């Protein structure tokens, strides 16, 4: 990222929102330097996905058909990342957002009963992660979900 002026704005009105995937293989120790750069650019939000990657370049988009091929980060290890971002904000008003991948990393089931159970387990995981992430520094939560081509409804 680079910018010739601080506090870059869209159309001169709103601060930019940066979506940064903290799961690209970077070290938590690099977060303060990243945040310093983002703050100097006037970024107002950082979104952090809780996917688990072994090394950079292996990420699959959340809503891609093969997204279930990637695992989620251990939620307690992910909290370290959230806390590092929160600590690095230097009391600014930048928003830290956790992106919870429980629905997109699960494997869809053909059997309707198994699918309902899979969705229910993902929902329970989402709720546990959201509560933990909120208590450890996330100010907002994004929970993406994808739907199979054929229509199916689940009631909770």
DSSP file (Angstrom, degrees, kcal/mol; ACC not computed):
  #  RESIDUE AA STRUCTURE BP1 BP2  ACC     N-H-->O    O-->H-N    N-H-->O    O-->H-N    TCO  KAPPA ALPHA  PHI   PSI    X-CA   Y-CA   Z-CA
    1    1 A X              0   0    0      0, 0.0     2,-0.3     0, 0.0    37,-0.0   0.000 360.0 360.0 360.0 142.1    0.0    0.0    0.0
    2    2 A X        +     0   0    0     39,-0.0     2,-0.3     0, 0.0    35,-0.0  -0.990 360.0 174.1-150.7 158.1    1.1    3.4   -0.7
    3    3 A X        -     0   0    0     -2,-0.3     3,-0.0     1,-0.1     5,-0.0  -0.926  29.1-143.0-164.4 139.6   -0.3    6.9   -0.7
    4    4 A X  S    S+     0   0    0     -2,-0.3     2,-0.3     2,-0.1    -1,-0.1   0.695  89.2  40.1 -81.7 -17.5    1.1   10.3   -1.2
    5    5 A X  S    S-     0   0    0     36,-0.1     3,-0.3     0, 0.0     2,-0.1  -0.948  83.4-115.5-130.5 153.5   -1.3   11.9    1.3
    6    6 A X  S    S+     0   0    0     -2,-0.3    35,-0.2     1,-0.2    34,-0.1  -0.373  90.9  30.1 -78.6 162.3   -2.6   10.8    4.7
    7    7 A X  S    S-     0   0    0     33,-0.8    35,-0.3    32,-0.2    -1,-0.2   0.929  78.3-158.0  55.2  54.1   -6.3   10.1    5.3
    8    8 A X        -     0   0    0     33,-1.9     8,-0.9    -3,-0.3     2,-0.3  -0.373  12.6-166.0 -59.6 137.6   -7.2    8.9    1.8
    9    9 A X  E     -A   15   0A   0      6,-0.2     2,-0.5    -2,-0.0     3,-0.4  -0.942  23.5-116.8-130.0 151.8  -10.9    9.3    1.3
   10   10 A X  E >> S-A   14   0A   0      4,-2.6     3,-2.8    -2,-0.3     4,-1.4  -0.764  98.7 -15.9 -83.9 127.2  -13.4    8.0   -1.3
   11   11 A X  T 34 S-     0   0    0     -2,-0.5    -1,-0.2     1,-0.3     0, 0.0   0.732 118.1 -73.2  50.6  25.1  -14.9   10.9   -3.2
   12   12 A X  T 34 S+     0   0    0     -3,-0.4    -1,-0.3     2,-0.2     3,-0.1   0.601 125.8  78.4  71.3  10.4  -13.7   13.2   -0.5
   13   13 A X  T <4 S+     0   0    0     -3,-2.8     2,-0.4     1,-0.3    -2,-0.2   0.801  82.6  38.0-117.5 -50.0  -16.3   12.0    1.9
   14   14 A X  E  < S-A   10   0A   0     -4,-1.4    -4,-2.6     1,-0.0    -1,-0.3  -0.838  73.0-114.7-117.2 144.3  -15.7    8.7    3.6
   15   15 A X  E     -A    9   0A   0     -2,-0.4    -6,-0.2    -6,-0.2    28,-0.1  -0.401  44.5-102.0 -66.1 151.7  -12.6    7.0    5.0
   16   16 A X        -     0   0    0     -8,-0.9    28,-2.7    26,-0.3     2,-0.5  -0.350  23.8-137.2 -71.0 154.9  -11.6    3.8    3.2
   17   17 A X        -     0   0    0     26,-0.2     2,-0.5    27,-0.2    29,-0.1  -0.978  18.1-154.8-111.3 123.3  -12.3    0.4    4.6
   18   18 A X  E     -b   46   0B   0     27,-1.8    29,-0.8    -2,-0.5     2,-0.7  -0.861   5.3-156.4-101.7 130.2   -9.4   -2.0    4.2
   19   19 A X  E     -b   47   0B   0     -2,-0.5     2,-0.5    27,-0.2    29,-0.1  -0.919  19.5-179.3-101.7 112.0  -10.0   -5.8    4.1
   20   20 A X        -     0   0    0     27,-0.7     2,-1.0    -2,-0.7    29,-0.2  -0.955  23.7-142.4-117.6 123.6   -6.8   -7.4    5.2
   21   21 A X    >   -     0   0    0     -2,-0.5     3,-0.9     1,-0.2    27,-0.1  -0.727  15.1-174.7 -84.2 103.4   -6.5  -11.2    5.4
   22   22 A X  T 3  S+     0   0    0     -2,-1.0     3,-0.3     1,-0.3     4,-0.2   0.527  75.2  73.3 -74.8  -3.8   -4.4  -11.8    8.5
   23   23 A X  T 3   +     0   0    0      1,-0.2    -1,-0.3     2,-0.1    32,-0.1   0.078  60.0 106.7 -98.5  24.0   -4.4  -15.5    7.6
   24   24 A X  S <  S-     0   0    0     -3,-0.9    -1,-0.2    32,-0.1    34,-0.1   0.331 106.2 -85.8 -86.6   9.3   -2.0  -15.2    4.7
   25   25 A X  S    S+     0   0    0     -3,-0.3    31,-0.1     1,-0.3    -2,-0.1   0.451  83.4 142.8 103.2   1.8    0.9  -16.8    6.6
   26   26 A X        -     0   0    0     -4,-0.2     2,-0.3     1,-0.1    -1,-0.3  -0.294  52.8-109.0 -72.2 159.8    2.2  -13.6    8.2
   27   27 A X    >   -     0   0    0      1,-0.1     3,-1.8    -2,-0.0     4,-0.3  -0.665  16.0-127.8 -88.1 145.7    3.5  -13.5   11.7
   28   28 A X  G >  S+     0   0    0     -2,-0.3     3,-1.5     1,-0.3     4,-0.4   0.809 108.6  68.5 -59.1 -29.6    1.5  -11.8   14.5
   29   29 A X  G 3  S+     0   0    0      1,-0.3     4,-0.3     2,-0.1     3,-0.3   0.692  92.9  58.7 -65.6 -17.9    4.7   -9.8   15.2
   30   30 A X  G <> S+     0   0    0     -3,-1.8     4,-1.9     1,-0.2     3,-0.3   0.566  82.0  87.6 -86.2  -9.3    4.3   -8.0   11.9
   31   31 A X  H <> S+     0   0    0     -3,-1.5     4,-3.1    -4,-0.3     5,-0.3   0.886  80.4  56.4 -62.9 -42.9    0.8   -6.6   12.8
   32   32 A X  H  > S+     0   0    0     -4,-0.4     4,-2.1    -3,-0.3    -1,-0.2   0.903 109.6  46.9 -57.5 -39.2    2.0   -3.4   14.6
   33   33 A X  H  > S+     0   0    0     -4,-0.3     4,-1.8    -3,-0.3    -1,-0.2   0.919 113.2  48.7 -67.2 -42.7    4.0   -2.3   11.5
   34   34 A X  H  X S+     0   0    0     -4,-1.9     4,-2.6     1,-0.2    -2,-0.2   0.937 111.7  49.2 -60.1 -47.1    1.0   -3.1    9.2
   35   35 A X  H  X S+     0   0    0     -4,-3.1     4,-3.0     1,-0.2     5,-0.3   0.873 106.3  56.3 -63.4 -37.0   -1.4   -1.2   11.5
   36   36 A X  H  X S+     0   0    0     -4,-2.1     4,-1.9    -5,-0.3    -1,-0.2   0.921 110.5  45.3 -59.2 -43.5    1.0    1.8   11.6
   37   37 A X  H  X S+     0   0    0     -4,-1.8     4,-1.2     2,-0.2    -2,-0.2   0.935 114.1  47.9 -64.7 -47.4    0.8    1.9    7.8
   38   38 A X  H  <>S+     0   0    0     -4,-2.6     5,-2.3     1,-0.2     4,-0.5   0.899 111.6  50.3 -62.6 -41.0   -3.0    1.5    7.7
   39   39 A X  H ><5S+     0   0    0     -4,-3.0     3,-1.2     1,-0.2   -32,-0.2   0.894 107.2  54.0 -64.1 -39.5   -3.5    4.2   10.3
   40   40 A X  H 3<5S+     0   0    0     -4,-1.9   -33,-0.8     1,-0.3    -1,-0.2   0.774 107.3  52.2 -67.4 -23.8   -1.3    6.6    8.4
   41   41 A X  T 3<5S-     0   0    0     -4,-1.2   -33,-1.9    -3,-0.3    -1,-0.3   0.518 117.2-113.2 -87.1  -6.5   -3.4    6.0    5.3
   42   42 A X  T < 5 +     0   0    0     -3,-1.2   -26,-0.3    -4,-0.5    -3,-0.2   0.730  51.8 171.6  82.7  22.0   -6.6    6.8    7.2
   43   43 A X      < -     0   0    0     -5,-2.3    -1,-0.2     1,-0.1   -26,-0.2  -0.428  17.6-166.2 -66.2 138.6   -8.1    3.3    7.0
   44   44 A X        +     0   0    0    -28,-2.7    51,-2.9     1,-0.2     2,-0.3   0.607  63.3  29.0-105.7 -14.1  -11.2    3.0    9.1
   45   45 A X  E     - c   0  95B   0    -29,-0.4   -27,-1.8    49,-0.2     2,-0.4  -0.997  52.9-162.2-150.0 142.0  -11.7   -0.8    9.3
   46   46 A X  E     -bc  18  96B   0     49,-2.7    51,-3.0    -2,-0.3     2,-0.5  -0.994  12.4-158.2-122.1 129.2   -9.7   -4.0    9.2
   47   47 A X  E     -bc  19  97B   0    -29,-0.8   -27,-0.7    -2,-0.4     2,-0.5  -0.927   7.9-167.4-110.1 127.1  -11.4   -7.3    8.5
   48   48 A X  E     - c   0  98B   0     49,-3.0    51,-3.1    -2,-0.5     2,-0.2  -0.959   8.9-147.3-121.8 121.2   -9.6  -10.5    9.6
   49   49 A X  E     - c   0  99B   0     -2,-0.5    51,-0.2   -29,-0.2   -27,-0.1  -0.582  11.4-138.6 -85.0 146.9  -10.7  -13.9    8.4
   50   50 A X        +     0   0    0     49,-2.0    23,-3.2    -2,-0.2     2,-0.2  -0.172  56.6 131.7 -99.7  42.0  -10.3  -16.9   10.7
   51   51 A X  B     -E   72   0C   0     21,-0.3     2,-0.5    48,-0.1    21,-0.3  -0.562  54.3-128.5 -84.8 157.2   -9.1  -19.3    8.0
   52   52 A X        +     0   0    0     19,-2.9    19,-0.5    -2,-0.2     2,-0.4  -0.936  29.4 176.9-110.0 123.8   -6.0  -21.4    8.6
   53   53 A X        -     0   0    0     -2,-0.5     3,-0.1     1,-0.1   -28,-0.1  -0.975  28.0-153.1-127.6 141.6   -3.3  -21.4    6.0
   54   54 A X  S    S-     0   0    0     -2,-0.4     2,-0.3     1,-0.3    -1,-0.1   0.831  81.9  -6.5 -78.7 -33.3    0.1  -23.1    6.0
   55   55 A X  S >  S-     0   0    0    -32,-0.1     3,-1.1     0, 0.0    -1,-0.3  -0.984  88.0 -73.8-157.5 162.3    1.7  -20.5    3.8
   56   56 A X  T 3  S+     0   0    0     -2,-0.3   -31,-0.1     1,-0.2   -32,-0.1  -0.185 108.4  32.9 -58.6 150.6    0.9  -17.4    1.7
   57   57 A X  T 3  S+     0   0    0    -33,-0.1    -1,-0.2     1,-0.0   -33,-0.1   0.444  88.4  98.1  87.3   0.7   -0.9  -17.9   -1.6
   58   58 A X    <   +     0   0    0     -3,-1.1     2,-0.1   -34,-0.1    -2,-0.1   0.336  49.8 125.9-101.9   7.2   -3.0  -20.9   -0.6
   59   59 A X        -     0   0    0    -35,-0.1     2,-0.4    -4,-0.1    -6,-0.0  -0.418  44.0-157.6 -72.5 138.6   -6.2  -19.0    0.2
   60   60 A X        -     0   0    0     -2,-0.1    -2,-0.1     7,-0.1    10,-0.0  -0.955  33.3-102.0-111.2 134.2   -9.4  -20.0   -1.4
   61   61 A X    >   -     0   0    0     -2,-0.4     3,-1.6     1,-0.1     6,-0.1  -0.242  29.8-121.0 -57.3 142.3  -12.2  -17.3   -1.6
   62   62 A X  T 3  S+     0   0    0      1,-0.3    -1,-0.1     4,-0.1     5,-0.1   0.823 109.9  41.2 -55.4 -38.8  -14.9  -17.8    1.1
   63   63 A X  T 3  S+     0   0    0      4,-0.1    -1,-0.3     3,-0.1    -2,-0.1   0.346  89.4 115.2 -97.8   7.5  -17.7  -18.1   -1.4
   64   64 A X  S X  S-     0   0    0     -3,-1.6     3,-1.7     1,-0.1     4,-0.2  -0.381  79.2-113.2 -71.7 155.3  -15.9  -20.3   -3.9
   65   65 A X  T 3  S+     0   0    0      1,-0.3     3,-0.4     2,-0.1    -1,-0.1   0.793 115.6  47.5 -59.9 -29.7  -17.1  -23.8   -4.5
   66   66 A X  T >  S+     0   0    0      1,-0.2     3,-2.3     2,-0.1    -1,-0.3   0.210  74.4 112.2 -98.0  15.4  -13.9  -25.3   -3.0
   67   67 A X  G X   +     0   0    0     -3,-1.7     3,-1.8     1,-0.3    -1,-0.2   0.779  66.4  68.8 -63.0 -24.7  -13.8  -23.1    0.1
   68   68 A X  G 3  S+     0   0    0     -3,-0.4    -1,-0.3     1,-0.3    37,-0.1   0.621  82.0  77.3 -68.4  -8.9  -14.6  -26.2    2.3
   69   69 A X  G <  S+     0   0    0     -3,-2.3     2,-0.4    37,-0.1    -1,-0.3   0.608  87.2  72.0 -74.2  -9.8  -11.1  -27.4    1.4
   70   70 A X  S <  S-     0   0    0     -3,-1.8     2,-0.2    -4,-0.2   -17,-0.1  -0.844  77.2-137.9-108.0 145.2   -9.7  -24.9    3.9
   71   71 A X        -     0   0    0    -19,-0.5   -19,-2.9    -2,-0.4     2,-0.2  -0.510  19.9-110.3 -93.6 163.5   -9.9  -25.2    7.6
   72   72 A X  B     -E   51   0C   0    -21,-0.3   -21,-0.3    -2,-0.2     2,-0.1  -0.621  37.1-103.8 -86.7 153.5  -10.6  -22.6   10.1
   73   73 A X        -     0   0    0    -23,-3.2     2,-0.2    -2,-0.2   -21,-0.1  -0.403  47.3 -88.8 -67.7 152.3   -8.0  -21.3   12.5
   74   74 A X     >  -     0   0    0      1,-0.2     4,-2.6    -2,-0.1     3,-0.4  -0.497  39.8-132.3 -58.8 128.6   -8.1  -22.6   16.0
   75   75 A X  H  > S+     0   0    0      1,-0.2     4,-1.3     2,-0.2    -1,-0.2   0.812 103.9  51.3 -63.4 -29.5  -10.3  -20.0   17.6
   76   76 A X  H  > S+     0   0    0      2,-0.2     4,-0.7     1,-0.2    -1,-0.2   0.841 111.9  46.5 -76.8 -32.3   -8.0  -19.5   20.6
   77   77 A X  H >> S+     0   0    0     -3,-0.4     4,-1.0     2,-0.2     3,-0.7   0.872 109.2  55.6 -71.8 -37.2   -5.0  -18.9   18.3
   78   78 A X  H 3X S+     0   0    0     -4,-2.6     4,-2.3     1,-0.2     3,-0.4   0.844  97.2  64.2 -62.6 -33.3   -7.1  -16.5   16.2
   79   79 A X  H 3X S+     0   0    0     -4,-1.3     4,-3.0     1,-0.2    -1,-0.2   0.862  95.3  59.2 -58.7 -35.8   -7.8  -14.5   19.3
   80   80 A X  H <X S+     0   0    0     -4,-0.7     4,-2.0    -3,-0.7    -1,-0.2   0.905 106.2  48.1 -58.3 -40.9   -4.0  -13.8   19.5
   81   81 A X  H  X S+     0   0    0     -4,-1.0     4,-2.3    -3,-0.4    -2,-0.2   0.937 111.7  48.6 -65.8 -47.2   -4.3  -12.2   16.1
   82   82 A X  H  X S+     0   0    0     -4,-2.3     4,-2.8     1,-0.2    -2,-0.2   0.931 112.5  48.5 -56.9 -46.7   -7.4  -10.1   17.1
   83   83 A X  H  X S+     0   0    0     -4,-3.0     4,-2.8     1,-0.2    -1,-0.2   0.861 108.9  53.4 -65.3 -35.0   -5.6   -8.9   20.2
   84   84 A X  H  X S+     0   0    0     -4,-2.0     4,-1.7    -5,-0.2    -1,-0.2   0.911 111.3  46.1 -65.9 -41.4   -2.5   -8.0   18.3
   85   85 A X  H  X S+     0   0    0     -4,-2.3     4,-0.5     2,-0.2    -2,-0.2   0.935 113.6  48.9 -64.3 -45.3   -4.6   -5.9   15.9
   86   86 A X  H >< S+     0   0    0     -4,-2.8     3,-1.3     1,-0.2     5,-0.4   0.935 112.2  47.9 -60.4 -46.8   -6.5   -4.3   18.8
   87   87 A X  H >< S+     0   0    0     -4,-2.8     3,-0.8     1,-0.3    -1,-0.2   0.838 109.8  54.2 -63.0 -33.0   -3.2   -3.5   20.7
   88   88 A X  H 3< S+     0   0    0     -4,-1.7    -1,-0.3     1,-0.2    -2,-0.2   0.512  84.7  83.5 -82.2  -3.7   -1.7   -2.0   17.5
   89   89 A X  T X< S-     0   0    0     -3,-1.3     3,-1.5    -4,-0.5     5,-0.2   0.639  86.2-142.9 -75.9 -11.3   -4.5    0.4   16.9
   90   90 A X  T <   -     0   0    0     -3,-0.8    -2,-0.1     1,-0.3    -3,-0.1   0.896  63.6 -58.2  52.2  47.2   -2.9    2.9   19.3
   91   91 A X  T 3  S+     0   0    0     -5,-0.4    -1,-0.3     1,-0.1    -4,-0.1   0.714 100.6 142.2  58.8  23.3   -6.3    4.0   20.7
   92   92 A X    <   -     0   0    0     -3,-1.5    -1,-0.1     1,-0.1    -3,-0.1  -0.241  65.2-109.6 -81.0-179.8   -7.5    5.1   17.3
   93   93 A X        +     0   0    0     -3,-0.1     2,-0.1     2,-0.1    -1,-0.1   0.185  68.4 137.1 -97.5  17.2  -11.0    4.7   16.1
   94   94 A X        -     0   0    0     -5,-0.2     2,-0.4     1,-0.1   -49,-0.2  -0.429  52.7-128.4 -65.6 135.9  -10.2    2.0   13.6
   95   95 A X  E     -c   45   0B   0    -51,-2.9   -49,-2.7    -2,-0.1     2,-0.6  -0.727  11.8-150.0 -91.6 133.0  -12.7   -0.9   13.7
   96   96 A X  E     -c   46   0B   0     -2,-0.4    43,-3.0    41,-0.3    44,-1.2  -0.910  18.1-171.3-102.1 120.6  -11.5   -4.5   14.1
   97   97 A X  E     -cd  47 140B   0    -51,-3.0   -49,-3.0    -2,-0.6     2,-0.5  -0.945  13.5-147.4-118.6 130.6  -13.8   -6.9   12.4
   98   98 A X  E     -cd  48 141B   0     42,-2.4    44,-2.8    -2,-0.4     2,-0.7  -0.837   6.3-153.5 -96.8 132.3  -13.7  -10.7   12.6
   99   99 A X  E     -cd  49 142B   0    -51,-3.1   -49,-2.0    -2,-0.5     2,-0.6  -0.924  13.5-153.6-105.9 110.0  -14.8  -12.7    9.6
  100  100 A X  E     - d   0 143B   0     42,-2.9    44,-0.5    -2,-0.7     3,-0.4  -0.771  11.2-169.8 -96.0 121.6  -16.0  -16.1   10.8
  101  101 A X     >  +     0   0    0     -2,-0.6     4,-2.0     1,-0.2     5,-0.2   0.125  47.5 118.2 -96.7  18.2  -15.7  -18.9    8.2
  102  102 A X  T  4 S+     0   0    0      1,-0.2     4,-0.4     2,-0.2    -1,-0.2   0.846  82.0  40.6 -58.9 -37.0  -17.7  -21.7   10.0
  103  103 A X  T  4 S+     0   0    0     41,-0.4     3,-0.4    -3,-0.4    -1,-0.2   0.876 116.8  47.1 -78.8 -37.7  -20.4  -21.9    7.3
  104  104 A X  T  4 S+     0   0    0     40,-0.4    -2,-0.2     1,-0.2    -1,-0.2   0.713 111.2  50.3 -80.9 -19.5  -18.0  -21.6    4.3
  105  105 A X  S  < S+     0   0    0     -4,-2.0    -1,-0.2   -37,-0.1    -2,-0.2   0.532  89.8  97.3 -94.8  -5.8  -15.4  -24.1    5.4
  106  106 A X  S    S-     0   0    0     -3,-0.4     2,-0.6    -4,-0.4   -38,-0.1  -0.463  79.6-116.1 -78.7 156.0  -17.9  -26.9    6.2
  107  107 A X        -     0   0    0     -2,-0.1    -2,-0.1   -39,-0.1    -1,-0.1  -0.833  29.4-125.8 -93.7 118.6  -18.6  -29.7    3.6
  108  108 A X        -     0   0    0     -2,-0.6     2,-0.4     1,-0.1     7,-0.1  -0.306  22.9-139.4 -61.8 146.4  -22.1  -29.6    2.3
  109  109 A X        -     0   0    0      1,-0.1     6,-0.1     2,-0.1    -1,-0.1  -0.853  10.2-149.1-109.6 143.4  -24.0  -32.9    2.6
  110  110 A X  S    S+     0   0    0     -2,-0.4     2,-0.3     4,-0.1    -1,-0.1   0.868  81.7  81.8 -75.8 -38.7  -26.3  -34.5    0.0
  111  111 A X  S  > S-     0   0    0      1,-0.1     4,-2.6     2,-0.0     5,-0.2  -0.539  79.4-141.1 -70.1 126.9  -28.4  -36.2    2.6
  112  112 A X  H  > S+     0   0    0     -2,-0.3     4,-2.4     1,-0.2     5,-0.2   0.872  99.3  49.2 -62.0 -39.9  -30.9  -33.6    4.0
  113  113 A X  H  > S+     0   0    0      2,-0.2     4,-2.1     1,-0.2    -1,-0.2   0.915 113.7  46.6 -66.1 -42.3  -30.7  -34.8    7.6
  114  114 A X  H  > S+     0   0    0      2,-0.2     4,-2.6     1,-0.2    -2,-0.2   0.886 111.3  52.6 -66.2 -38.1  -26.9  -34.8    7.5
  115  115 A X  H  X S+     0   0    0     -4,-2.6     4,-2.7     2,-0.2     5,-0.2   0.921 108.6  49.6 -63.2 -44.2  -26.9  -31.3    5.9
  116  116 A X  H  X S+     0   0    0     -4,-2.4     4,-2.4     1,-0.2    -1,-0.2   0.910 112.3  48.0 -61.3 -42.5  -29.2  -30.0    8.6
  117  117 A X  H  X S+     0   0    0     -4,-2.1     4,-2.5     2,-0.2    -2,-0.2   0.907 111.4  50.9 -63.5 -42.2  -26.9  -31.4   11.3
  118  118 A X  H  X S+     0   0    0     -4,-2.6     4,-2.2     2,-0.2    -2,-0.2   0.913 111.9  46.6 -61.7 -44.5  -23.9  -29.9    9.5
  119  119 A X  H  X S+     0   0    0     -4,-2.7     4,-2.6     2,-0.2    -1,-0.2   0.902 111.4  52.0 -64.9 -41.5  -25.5  -26.5    9.4
  120  120 A X  H  X S+     0   0    0     -4,-2.4     4,-2.4     2,-0.2    -2,-0.2   0.913 110.3  48.0 -62.1 -43.1  -26.5  -26.7   13.0
  121  121 A X  H  X S+     0   0    0     -4,-2.5     4,-2.2     2,-0.2    -1,-0.2   0.895 111.6  50.5 -64.6 -39.6  -23.0  -27.6   14.1
  122  122 A X  H  X S+     0   0    0     -4,-2.2     4,-2.8     2,-0.2    -2,-0.2   0.906 109.6  51.3 -63.8 -40.9  -21.6  -24.7   12.0
  123  123 A X  H  X S+     0   0    0     -4,-2.6     4,-2.5     2,-0.2    -2,-0.2   0.921 109.5  49.3 -62.3 -44.2  -24.1  -22.4   13.6
  124  124 A X  H  X S+     0   0    0     -4,-2.4     4,-2.1     1,-0.2    -1,-0.2   0.895 112.4  48.8 -61.2 -39.7  -23.1  -23.5   17.1
  125  125 A X  H  X S+     0   0    0     -4,-2.2     4,-2.7     2,-0.2     5,-0.2   0.917 109.8  51.9 -65.9 -43.3  -19.4  -22.9   16.1
  126  126 A X  H  X S+     0   0    0     -4,-2.8     4,-3.1     1,-0.2     5,-0.2   0.936 110.6  48.0 -57.0 -48.2  -20.2  -19.5   14.7
  127  127 A X  H  X S+     0   0    0     -4,-2.5     4,-2.1     2,-0.2    -1,-0.2   0.900 112.6  47.7 -63.9 -41.2  -22.0  -18.5   17.9
  128  128 A X  H  X S+     0   0    0     -4,-2.1     4,-2.1     2,-0.2    -1,-0.2   0.929 115.5  45.2 -64.6 -44.8  -19.1  -19.7   20.1
  129  129 A X  H  X S+     0   0    0     -4,-2.7     4,-3.4     2,-0.2     5,-0.3   0.924 111.3  52.7 -65.0 -44.6  -16.5  -17.9   18.0
  130  130 A X  H  X S+     0   0    0     -4,-3.1     4,-2.5    -5,-0.2     5,-0.2   0.917 110.7  47.3 -59.2 -43.8  -18.5  -14.7   17.8
  131  131 A X  H  X S+     0   0    0     -4,-2.1     4,-1.9    -5,-0.2    -1,-0.2   0.929 115.8  44.4 -63.8 -45.1  -18.8  -14.5   21.6
  132  132 A X  H  X S+     0   0    0     -4,-2.1     4,-0.9     2,-0.2    -2,-0.2   0.943 114.9  47.6 -64.7 -48.0  -15.1  -15.2   22.1
  133  133 A X  H ><>S+     0   0    0     -4,-3.4     5,-2.6     1,-0.2     3,-0.6   0.896 111.2  51.7 -61.9 -40.9  -14.0  -12.8   19.4
  134  134 A X  H ><5S+     0   0    0     -4,-2.5     3,-1.1    -5,-0.3    -1,-0.2   0.913 109.3  50.0 -61.1 -42.6  -16.3  -10.1   20.7
  135  135 A X  H 3<5S+     0   0    0     -4,-1.9    -1,-0.2     1,-0.2    -2,-0.2   0.662 112.3  49.5 -71.7 -14.2  -14.9  -10.5   24.2
  136  136 A X  T <<5S-     0   0    0     -4,-0.9    -1,-0.2    -3,-0.6    -2,-0.2   0.219 133.4 -66.6-113.7  14.4  -11.3  -10.3   22.9
  137  137 A X  T < 5S+     0   0    0     -3,-1.1     2,-0.4     1,-0.4   -41,-0.3   0.306  84.4 129.7 128.7 -13.3  -11.4   -7.2   20.7
  138  138 A X      < -     0   0    0     -5,-2.6    -1,-0.4     1,-0.2   -41,-0.2  -0.601  31.1-171.9 -74.9 130.3  -13.6   -7.6   17.6
  139  139 A X  S    S+     0   0    0    -43,-3.0     2,-0.3    -2,-0.4   -42,-0.2   0.648  71.9  19.3 -95.3 -18.7  -16.0   -4.8   17.3
  140  140 A X  E     -d   97   0B   0    -44,-1.2   -42,-2.4     2,-0.0     2,-0.4  -0.979  68.2-146.1-147.3 160.5  -18.0   -6.3   14.5
  141  141 A X  E     -d   98   0B   0     -2,-0.3     2,-0.4   -44,-0.2   -42,-0.2  -0.982   3.1-162.4-130.7 136.2  -18.5   -9.8   13.1
  142  142 A X  E     -d   99   0B   0    -44,-2.8   -42,-2.9    -2,-0.4     2,-0.5  -0.980   5.5-173.1-116.5 133.2  -19.1  -10.9    9.5
  143  143 A X  E     -d  100   0B   0     -2,-0.4   -42,-0.1   -44,-0.2     2,-0.1  -0.846   9.8-163.5-127.2  93.7  -20.5  -14.4    8.9
  144  144 A X        -     0   0    0    -44,-0.5   -41,-0.4    -2,-0.5   -40,-0.4  -0.450   8.6-177.2 -76.1 151.2  -20.5  -15.3    5.2
  145  145 A X        -     0   0    0    -42,-0.1     2,-0.3    -2,-0.1   -41,-0.1  -0.987  11.0-153.2-142.7 150.5  -22.6  -18.2    4.0
  146  146 A X        -     0   0    0     -2,-0.3     2,-0.4   -43,-0.1   -82,-0.0  -0.894   9.4-143.0-123.7 158.3  -23.1  -19.8    0.6
  147  147 A X        -     0   0    0     -2,-0.3     4,-0.1     2,-0.0    -2,-0.0  -0.938  19.1-115.0-123.5 140.5  -26.0  -21.6   -0.7
  148  148 A X        -     0   0    0     -2,-0.4     4,-0.2     2,-0.1    -1,-0.0  -0.265  34.8-107.6 -65.8 161.1  -26.1  -24.6   -3.0
  149  149 A X  S    S+     0   0    0      2,-0.1     2,-0.2     0, 0.0    -1,-0.1   0.886 103.1  68.2 -60.8 -41.5  -27.6  -24.2   -6.5
  150  150 A X  S    S-     0   0    0      1,-0.1     2,-0.2     0, 0.0    -2,-0.1  -0.562 100.0 -99.9 -82.2 148.4  -30.7  -26.1   -5.6
  151  151 A X        +     0   0    0     -2,-0.2     2,-0.3    -4,-0.1    -1,-0.1  -0.422  50.8 158.8 -71.7 135.2  -33.1  -24.6   -3.1
  152  152 A X        -     0   0    0     -2,-0.2     2,-0.4    -4,-0.2    -4,-0.1  -0.956  21.0-155.8-154.0 135.3  -32.9  -25.8    0.5
  153  153 A X        -     0   0    0     -2,-0.3     2,-0.4     2,-0.0    -2,-0.0  -0.909   3.2-165.1-117.7 146.7  -34.1  -24.1    3.6
  154  154 A X        -     0   0    0     -2,-0.4     2,-0.4   -35,-0.0    -2,-0.0  -0.993   8.0-154.8-127.5 134.8  -32.9  -24.7    7.2
  155  155 A X              0   0    0     -2,-0.4    -2,-0.0     1,-0.1     0, 0.0  -0.917 360.0 360.0-113.9 136.2  -34.8  -23.4   10.2
  156  156 A X              0   0    0     -2,-0.4    -1,-0.1   -36,-0.0     0, 0.0   0.352 360.0 360.0-118.0 360.0  -33.1  -22.7   13.5
